[in-house]
Amino acid sequence: MRAYKVVDAFSSKPFLGNPVAVVLDAEGLATAEMQAIARWTNLSETTFLLPPTSSEADYRLRIFTPRSELPFAGHPTLGSAHAVLEAGRVMPRGGRLVQECGVGLVRIAVEGDGAERRLTLALPPAKVTALSAADVDELEAVIGHRIVREVAPAIVDVGAVWVVAQLADADSVLALTPDFRRSAAFEKRLGVTGLSLFGRHADGEAAIEVRSFAPSCGVEEDPVCGSGNGAIAVFHRDRGLLKAGTSYTAAQGRCVGRDGRIALAIEADGEISVGGACVTCVDGRIAD
């Protein structure tokens, strides 16, 4: 039996964020066994805690969707850090943890404790690639809605790889009904994880509404997506939509019964940070 938690990320209240299954004692599990567990949990991601191979890291994390392994993902990183801290496996050094994963070392700032704890990751360096005009046409066909073409859509690689595009407003995002079969084919052809789309709110706590779709990975809609939101923040920075030193809140999950809040910042040096609250919903053991 192995220690196991399910942590809701980007929410301080259970069942309103994005759950990640965290296997805290993953030593000895083969890759195929990890993938089988991830397929069984059927959550957007399942993570496996392992000893680090780098002296700079506090732990190593492997991250799986129901169909494949990811080099990095946002809500699994924060949810797993919450699980590690709650279980007393590591202690922050200078107010931070360092996670080793497929993209390398990821810094996670830790503020507060218990229910008041807030975790913020430094997004891995991003690569931004423009979409061709034909692919923009196909994107609109996939989502069944026009995008804002004046702000050129892009592929943003932050470890997870997202097609990012802006819609006219938040209501347009909430109204989307993508063709998931066509989206999966589009994603596979481009070699991306999925689509992360956003539109602005006219007022309120959240500046933007976000939805993330990844049917090629076995996740039709990710409830609250850290890497997708991070990719959108990169898009804001690189398209000149927001200046360095800007922070904002994104909302995600309403269309699947969630109410996630993600704190994004474009730091003075251009680095992107992604943060929020986490809460444990399941605490127990899993058979091996």
N, C-alpha and C positions, 0 to 999 in steps of 0.2 A: 504494500500500500504506500502511496506517495501523497504528501501534503498537497492540497489543491484548494484554490480559491477562484471565485468568479467575482470580478471587480467591475463596477459600473464607472466608466470614465466620463469626464465632462459633466458630472452632476454630483451634488452633495446629497441628493435624495435617491434612495434605491429605485431601480426600474425605470428611470427617466433618461439615463445616459446610454453609453454604448458598452455592453459587457465584453470583457475579455476573460477567457479561462486561463488560469496560470497554474502550471504544474511546477511546484517549488523544488521537487527532488527529482530532477530529470536525468541524473547520471545513470548510464547504463542503457538508456533507451536508444534504439537505432532510429535512423531517419524515417524508415517505413513505419515504425511504431508511433513516432510522433505524428506523422501524417494521418495514421489511422485514428488516433485520439482526436485530432483536429476535425477529421471528417465526422466523428461521432458527436462531438460537442455541437457541431453545425453552427457555431458562432462565426462572426466575420473573421476573428483571429483567435488562436490559441497559442500560448507561449510556454516555453520550457526553460527553466532556470538552470544554468550550468556554471561550474567554476570558470573564472576568466583565464584567458591565455596571455593577457597583457597585464603587466604589473601596475598600469595606470587605472585599470578597471576594477570596479567593485564586484561585478558579476558579468556573465555572458548570457545573452538571450537569443533563442531561436524562435522565429515567428512564422506561424503557418495559417493560411486560409484553409477552408475545407478541401481545396484542390492543389495548393502549391505553397512553397516557402517564400517568404518575403525577406529582403535584406534589411528593411526598416519599415516601421509603421508607427503612427503617432499615438493613438489611444492604447495600443498594447504596451508601448513604452511607458506611458504614465501609469496605466493600470498595474503593470508588473512592478514598477517602482513602489507604488502604494502597497502592494502585496508583500514585497520584500521588507519594507520598513515595518509594516504591521506585524509580520512574523518574527521580527527581530533578527533577520539574517544578516543585515549590514546596518551600519550607522553612517549618517552623512559625514563627510569630511569637509569642514569649512562651509557647511550649508549646501552641499551638493553631493550627488552620486554621479558615477561614471559607468555607463552601460556599454558593454562590448556587443556588437551585433554585426550583421553582414556588411553594413556600410562603414564599419569602423567604430570609433568611440563617440558616444553621444553624452553630452553633459546635461544633467537634470538638476535644476535648482529646487531646493526644498525649503518651504516657508511654513511655519506653524507646526501643529501636531494634532493627532487624532482627527476629529471631525472638522477641525479648522485648517488642516493641512492643505496646502496648495503646491502643485508640482508644475514646473515649467521646463520644457526641453528646448535646447538649442538645435534648430533644424539643420540637418546635414547640408553641405553646399549643394546648390541646385544647378541643373543644366536646363536651359530653356531653348526649345526649338519651335519654329513657326510651323503652323499647319498649312498645307497647300490649299489652294482655292477649292480643288475638288474634294478634299477632305473636310473642309468647312461646309460644303454643300451636303456631304454625307452626314456630318454631325447634326445638321438641322433636320435631315430626314430621320435620323435615329431618334432624336428627342421629340420630333413633331412640333417644333417651335422655332421661331426666328431667334437668332442671337444678335448681340451688338457687334456688328462687323467693323465699326470704326475703331474698336479696341481689339486688335487682331488676336484670335484664339491661339493657344500654344500648347505644346507638350512640355510639362514641367516635371523633371526627374529629380526627386528628393530621396531616392532609394526605392520607394513606391513611385510609379510613373503615372501622372494624371494628365488627361486632356482637360484644359481649363478654358472656360468661356464665360462671358458675362451675358446675362439676360436683361431685359428692359427694367425689371423691378422684382421685388420679392414675391409678389403675387404670381408672376410668370413662372418663377421657380417652383412654387408650391403647386401649380397646376400641371406640371409635367407628367406625362405618362409615356415613358420611353418604350421603344420596341426592343425588348431585352435580347431577343435572338439576334437581331441585326446589330445591336450594340456589342454583343460578345464577338461577333465576326469582325466588326470594326476594330475593337480593342486588340484582338489577336493579330490582325493584319498590321496594325501600327506598333505592336509590341508594348502596349501600355497596360497598366493595372486597371484603369477605368476612367470614368468621366466625373469631374467635379465642377459643378455649375453654381453660379451665384447671381443674386440680384439685390439691389439696395432697398432697405426699408426707408420710408419717408420720415419716420420718427420712431421713438421707443428706445429701449435699452440696447438692442442689437442693431449694428450698422448694416449688416447683410444677412440674408438667408442663403443657406448652402444645402445642396443635395449632392450625394456621391453615389455613383452606380458602378458596379464591378461584376457584371454577370459572368464574364470570362473566368473569374476567380471563384465562382460559386456563390457570389454575394450580389443579389439583384440590387439591393439598396443598403449601403452601410449607414446605420442610424446616425452616428456622430463621428466624423472622420478627422483625426488629427493630421495625418499626412496630406489629405485632400485640402484641409483648411490651410496648412502650411504652404502648399503649392499655390493656393489662391493668394496668400500674402506675398509670395515671390512674384506672382503675376502683377499684383498691385504695384510692387516696387519697380519691376522691370518695365512695366508699361507706363510708368509715371503717374499712376492714379493716386498714390500716396507717397509722401516724403519720408525720409529717414527721421526717426524720432516719433513716429506716429503709432498709437495703439488703438485697438478697437475690439469690439465683441461680435462674434458671429453666433447665429442661432442655427440649429440643425436638428432634425428628427421628428418634426411635427407630423409629417406624412406617414410615419410608421409608429405613432403613439409615444414618441419620446419628446424631451424638452431640453436638449443639450445646450450648453453655453461654453464657447471656446474663447479664451483670451489670446489675442494675437498682437504682436508688436514687431515693428520694423525698427531695430535698434539704430543708434547713431552711426554705427559702422556698417549698417546694411544687413546685419545678421537678423534672421527671423527667429522669434521665440513663439512657442505654442504652449499654452498652459490651461489649467483648470483644476476642479475638485475631482476627487474619486471617493467611492464608497464601496465597501465589501457587501455583496449580496449572498454569497455562499461561502462557507468555510468548512472544509472537511478533508476527506481523503479519497483518492481515486485508485482503483485496482490497477495492478500492472501485470 
